[in-house]
Amino acid sequence: MFRWDDRDPADFEVRYEHERVVLRSADRSVAALRSAKDLSPHWEVFFAVTDTDTAAHRATSLGGRVLDGPADSPYGRVARLADAEGGHFSVLGPAI
């Protein structure tokens, strides 16, 4: 979609699921466009982690903030985070 790498665009899929527009690559969700009560619609980037709770704790120890979660979702355990400079992103790991 963004041509940031040399993968074939056919390797990506955009579809609607769980009230979100989701960008998938290699059968994994990599970004989602969603609306929220406190935010306008936006792309949300997810980073895969092995343990969502540990990743959220690590983010706060490095100066970031937990904005929402960790909580279980249809995709696994997710947390919305902000880095030390305020950039928002989410981490997603297996459900507990």
Backbone as CSV, one residue per row, in Angstrom:
resi,resn,N_x,N_y,N_z,CA_x,CA_y,CA_z,C_x,C_y,C_z
1,MET,0.818,-1.188,0.000,0.000,0.000,0.000,0.863,1.254,0.000
2,PHE,1.891,1.304,0.834,2.740,2.469,0.915,4.041,2.312,0.129
3,ARG,4.272,1.109,-0.414,5.485,0.797,-1.178,6.742,0.999,-0.339
4,TRP,6.659,0.682,0.969,7.810,0.786,1.856,8.722,-0.408,1.741
5,ASP,8.267,-1.448,1.080,9.113,-2.622,0.883,8.797,-3.202,-0.480
6,ASP,9.450,-4.288,-0.804,9.300,-4.826,-2.154,8.279,-5.947,-2.261
7,ARG,7.415,-6.118,-1.218,6.385,-7.159,-1.313,5.355,-6.801,-2.370
8,ASP,4.798,-7.814,-2.966,3.760,-7.657,-3.975,2.508,-7.079,-3.318
9,PRO,1.913,-6.008,-3.880,0.688,-5.454,-3.305,-0.426,-6.495,-3.157
10,ALA,-0.381,-7.552,-3.954,-1.389,-8.615,-3.833,-1.257,-9.372,-2.514
11,ASP,-0.127,-9.204,-1.818,0.060,-9.849,-0.521,-0.727,-9.158,0.590
12,PHE,-1.317,-8.011,0.295,-2.064,-7.255,1.290,-3.554,-7.358,1.024
13,GLU,-4.315,-7.280,2.082,-5.770,-7.351,1.976,-6.362,-6.300,2.910
14,VAL,-7.353,-5.572,2.427,-8.081,-4.625,3.249,-9.496,-5.156,3.369
15,ARG,-9.980,-5.289,4.622,-11.336,-5.791,4.807,-11.945,-5.201,6.064
16,TYR,-13.267,-5.322,6.156,-14.013,-4.817,7.303,-14.248,-5.969,8.268
17,GLU,-13.824,-5.802,9.522,-14.074,-6.818,10.537,-14.108,-6.160,11.919
18,HIS,-15.004,-6.622,12.751,-15.148,-6.121,14.119,-15.236,-4.594,14.163
19,GLU,-16.073,-4.024,13.277,-16.323,-2.585,13.206,-15.072,-1.763,12.913
20,ARG,-14.156,-2.349,12.147,-12.927,-1.660,11.743,-12.597,-2.016,10.301
21,VAL,-11.920,-1.126,9.617,-11.304,-1.448,8.337,-9.895,-1.905,8.671
22,VAL,-9.538,-3.119,8.282,-8.288,-3.731,8.706,-7.389,-3.983,7.499
23,LEU,-6.117,-3.629,7.621,-5.102,-3.957,6.629,-4.409,-5.217,7.112
24,ARG,-4.412,-6.258,6.271,-3.812,-7.539,6.639,-2.681,-7.863,5.668
25,SER,-1.646,-8.499,6.190,-0.525,-8.971,5.394,-0.147,-10.346,5.915
26,ALA,-0.009,-11.297,5.022,0.355,-12.669,5.401,-0.587,-13.196,6.478
27,ASP,-1.886,-12.954,6.289,-2.930,-13.429,7.202,-2.825,-12.853,8.609
28,ARG,-2.163,-11.716,8.767,-2.069,-11.048,10.073,-2.542,-9.612,9.938
29,SER,-3.277,-9.122,10.927,-3.685,-7.721,10.951,-2.462,-6.875,11.278
30,VAL,-2.230,-5.840,10.464,-1.075,-4.969,10.697,-1.473,-3.518,10.962
31,ALA,-2.682,-3.132,10.604,-3.174,-1.786,10.889,-4.692,-1.803,10.773
32,ALA,-5.321,-0.837,11.444,-6.781,-0.768,11.406,-7.221,0.685,11.409
33,LEU,-8.301,0.952,10.704,-8.929,2.268,10.702,-10.196,2.122,11.517
34,ARG,-10.289,2.896,12.588,-11.429,2.761,13.464,-11.876,4.134,13.941
35,SER,-13.074,4.200,14.490,-13.524,5.429,15.130,-13.623,5.161,16.622
36,ALA,-13.500,6.184,17.382,-13.610,6.085,18.832,-14.295,7.348,19.336
37,LYS,-14.888,7.255,20.488,-15.626,8.405,21.022,-14.736,9.616,21.223
38,ASP,-13.495,9.395,21.627,-12.604,10.504,21.938,-11.671,10.898,20.789
39,LEU,-11.736,10.176,19.659,-10.834,10.428,18.535,-11.588,10.395,17.220
40,SER,-11.070,11.108,16.235,-11.636,10.993,14.893,-11.111,9.701,14.267
41,PRO,-11.741,9.215,13.185,-11.222,7.999,12.543,-9.750,8.166,12.186
42,HIS,-8.976,7.093,12.365,-7.535,7.163,12.135,-6.992,5.760,11.913
43,TRP,-5.838,5.682,11.273,-5.142,4.403,11.166,-4.475,4.120,12.494
44,GLU,-4.586,2.895,12.936,-3.959,2.480,14.178,-2.956,1.385,13.851
45,VAL,-1.715,1.589,14.225,-0.668,0.617,13.924,-0.503,-0.325,15.110
46,PHE,-0.402,-1.620,14.807,-0.231,-2.654,15.822,1.142,-3.291,15.662
47,PHE,1.801,-3.522,16.780,3.047,-4.275,16.791,2.785,-5.587,17.518
48,ALA,3.190,-6.685,16.906,3.018,-7.999,17.518,4.006,-8.155,18.668
49,VAL,3.523,-8.636,19.808,4.366,-8.901,20.977,4.023,-10.281,21.514
50,THR,4.924,-10.857,22.264,4.662,-12.169,22.848,3.863,-12.065,24.140
51,ASP,3.921,-10.902,24.814,3.207,-10.705,26.070,2.780,-9.244,26.163
52,THR,1.504,-8.978,25.986,0.983,-7.613,25.959,1.196,-6.892,27.288
53,ASP,0.939,-7.577,28.394,1.084,-6.938,29.702,2.533,-6.523,29.963
54,THR,3.469,-7.388,29.606,4.885,-7.072,29.777,5.287,-5.902,28.882
55,ALA,4.801,-5.884,27.654,5.118,-4.794,26.727,4.574,-3.463,27.245
56,ALA,3.358,-3.463,27.802,2.781,-2.234,28.349,3.600,-1.752,29.543
57,HIS,3.989,-2.668,30.400,4.820,-2.305,31.559,6.170,-1.737,31.098
58,ARG,6.758,-2.357,30.106,8.054,-1.895,29.583,7.921,-0.499,28.982
59,ALA,6.824,-0.257,28.271,6.606,1.068,27.676,6.564,2.143,28.759
60,THR,5.859,1.873,29.855,5.792,2.876,30.924,7.150,3.055,31.602
61,SER,7.910,1.984,31.733,9.234,2.109,32.366,10.197,2.923,31.505
62,LEU,9.894,3.031,30.208,10.738,3.806,29.287,10.181,5.209,29.028
63,GLY,9.167,5.617,29.817,8.639,6.976,29.685,7.362,7.092,28.887
64,GLY,6.833,5.991,28.400,5.569,6.016,27.664,4.376,5.940,28.601
65,ARG,3.186,5.857,28.010,1.953,5.780,28.789,1.050,4.697,28.225
66,VAL,0.269,4.085,29.094,-0.779,3.163,28.671,-2.049,3.991,28.508
67,LEU,-2.621,3.997,27.314,-3.827,4.766,27.036,-5.086,3.938,27.243
68,ASP,-4.981,2.623,27.011,-6.140,1.737,27.148,-5.639,0.309,27.252
69,GLY,-6.236,-0.473,28.140,-5.872,-1.869,28.282,-4.746,-2.040,29.284
70,PRO,-4.094,-3.161,29.230,-4.285,-4.313,28.360,-5.646,-4.987,28.589
71,ALA,-6.201,-5.501,27.516,-7.497,-6.163,27.567,-7.582,-7.174,26.431
72,ASP,-8.412,-8.179,26.626,-8.638,-9.160,25.566,-9.551,-8.568,24.504
73,SER,-9.303,-8.922,23.250,-10.091,-8.461,22.112,-10.316,-9.651,21.182
74,PRO,-11.109,-9.474,20.123,-11.288,-10.570,19.159,-9.983,-10.993,18.485
75,TYR,-8.955,-10.135,18.525,-7.683,-10.424,17.870,-6.632,-11.002,18.817
76,GLY,-6.843,-10.875,20.103,-5.868,-11.273,21.112,-5.841,-10.222,22.201
77,ARG,-4.801,-10.198,23.003,-4.687,-9.224,24.093,-4.023,-7.965,23.548
78,VAL,-4.665,-6.817,23.754,-4.228,-5.575,23.125,-4.084,-4.472,24.170
79,ALA,-3.162,-3.561,23.913,-3.008,-2.347,24.719,-2.696,-1.194,23.782
80,ARG,-3.355,-0.057,24.003,-3.029,1.172,23.270,-2.024,1.940,24.106
81,LEU,-0.942,2.351,23.486,0.156,3.003,24.195,0.518,4.319,23.528
82,ALA,1.243,5.141,24.257,1.857,6.347,23.705,3.334,6.285,24.059
83,ASP,4.182,6.601,23.101,5.617,6.603,23.394,5.972,7.874,24.173
84,ALA,7.222,8.004,24.534,7.669,9.134,25.360,7.447,10.490,24.687
85,GLU,7.309,10.500,23.368,7.076,11.750,22.645,5.621,11.929,22.265
86,GLY,4.745,11.011,22.698,3.306,11.163,22.469,2.744,10.406,21.281
87,GLY,3.594,9.692,20.538,3.103,8.927,19.389,2.263,7.735,19.850
88,HIS,1.093,7.566,19.260,0.186,6.481,19.651,0.393,5.242,18.792
89,PHE,0.288,4.082,19.412,0.366,2.797,18.721,-0.236,1.747,19.643
90,SER,-0.423,0.563,19.121,-0.955,-0.542,19.933,-0.024,-1.734,19.849
91,VAL,-0.076,-2.543,20.887,0.639,-3.826,20.885,-0.407,-4.917,20.995
92,LEU,-0.135,-6.039,20.339,-1.098,-7.122,20.285,-0.370,-8.440,20.496
93,GLY,-0.834,-9.201,21.447,-0.256,-10.508,21.737,-1.345,-11.552,21.873
94,PRO,-0.963,-12.764,22.169,-1.954,-13.832,22.320,-2.891,-13.540,23.494
95,ALA,-4.117,-14.032,23.389,-5.079,-13.891,24.492,-4.600,-14.700,25.678
96,ILE,-4.935,-14.238,26.851,-4.566,-14.956,28.069,-5.603,-16.033,28.345
